[in-house]
Amino acid sequence: MMKMLGQVREMQAKIQEAQESLGSITAEGEAGGGMVKAVANGKKQVLELYVDEDIINKDDKEMMQDLIIAAVNKALHEVEDKSREYLQQSTEGLMPNIPGFNPDDLKL
């Protein structure tokens, strides 16, 4: 029982350390053939947003909004995949030893 408790503590420390590092993981999403680009980090924060001036048109505001949303969503989806992979690699070897623990239950 003490060995398992030690493994749980070690796993918690590794997960916490990995989660704190998520801010350094970034991913880019783009839409409109690269006319809109968004960069997000592993903490699901949008860091950068680029909008090509050729699509800035007050008469077609809806299209620009749709492209921005699409680019941001792609960046967030990509960074979520990268973050999950990073967390799994960071805690590799710990999780299989803990009965009842499912790594897919990790919240990003």
C-alpha positions in Angstrom: 0.0 0.0 0.0 2.8 2.4 0.8 4.5 1.7 -2.5 1.3 2.5 -4.4 0.8 5.7 -2.4 4.4 6.7 -3.3 3.6 6.1 -7.0 0.4 8.2 -6.7 2.4 11.1 -5.2 5.1 10.8 -7.9 2.5 10.7 -10.6 0.7 13.8 -9.1 4.0 15.7 -9.0 4.8 14.8 -12.6 1.3 15.7 -13.8 1.5 19.0 -12.0 4.9 19.8 -13.5 3.7 18.8 -17.0 0.6 20.9 -16.7 2.7 23.9 -15.7 4.8 23.4 -18.8 1.8 23.5 -21.1 2.2 27.2 -21.7 5.3 26.5 -23.7 3.5 24.2 -26.2 2.1 26.1 -29.1 0.1 25.3 -32.3 -1.1 27.3 -35.2 -4.4 27.1 -37.1 -5.3 28.9 -40.3 -8.3 29.5 -42.4 -9.0 31.1 -45.8 -5.8 29.7 -47.4 -3.6 31.3 -44.7 -5.4 34.7 -44.7 -6.2 34.2 -41.1 -3.9 32.6 -38.6 -4.1 32.0 -34.9 -1.5 30.7 -32.4 -2.6 29.1 -29.1 -0.7 27.5 -26.3 -1.4 24.4 -24.2 -3.2 26.4 -21.6 -5.8 27.1 -24.4 -4.9 30.8 -24.6 -4.8 32.5 -28.0 -1.4 34.2 -28.2 -1.4 35.6 -31.7 -4.0 36.4 -34.4 -3.1 37.5 -37.9 -5.7 38.8 -40.3 -4.5 39.6 -43.9 -5.6 43.1 -44.7 -7.1 41.9 -48.0 -10.0 40.4 -46.2 -10.7 43.4 -43.9 -13.9 44.7 -45.4 -16.6 46.2 -43.2 -19.2 45.1 -45.8 -18.2 41.4 -45.4 -17.7 41.4 -41.6 -19.4 38.0 -41.3 -16.9 36.2 -43.5 -14.0 37.6 -41.6 -15.5 36.6 -38.3 -16.1 33.0 -39.6 -12.4 32.8 -40.8 -11.2 34.0 -37.4 -13.3 31.5 -35.5 -12.2 28.7 -37.8 -8.5 29.6 -37.4 -8.8 29.8 -33.6 -10.7 26.5 -33.4 -8.1 24.8 -35.5 -5.3 26.1 -33.3 -7.0 25.1 -30.1 -7.7 21.6 -31.5 -4.1 21.1 -32.6 -2.7 22.4 -29.3 -5.0 20.1 -27.3 -3.7 17.1 -29.3 -0.1 18.2 -28.7 -0.8 18.8 -25.0 -2.3 15.4 -24.5 0.6 13.7 -26.2 3.0 15.8 -24.0 1.2 14.8 -20.8 1.2 11.2 -21.7 5.0 11.2 -22.5 5.7 13.2 -19.3 3.9 10.6 -17.1 4.9 7.5 -19.1 5.7 4.5 -17.0 3.8 5.8 -13.9 0.2 5.2 -14.9 0.2 1.5 -15.8 1.3 0.7 -12.3 -1.7 2.3 -10.6 -4.8 0.1 -10.6 -7.9 1.8 -11.9 -6.1 4.8 -13.3 -7.1 5.7 -16.9 -4.8 8.2 -18.6 -7.6 9.3 -20.8 -9.3 10.8 -17.7 -6.6 13.5 -17.6 -8.1 17.0 -17.9 -6.2 19.5 -20.0 
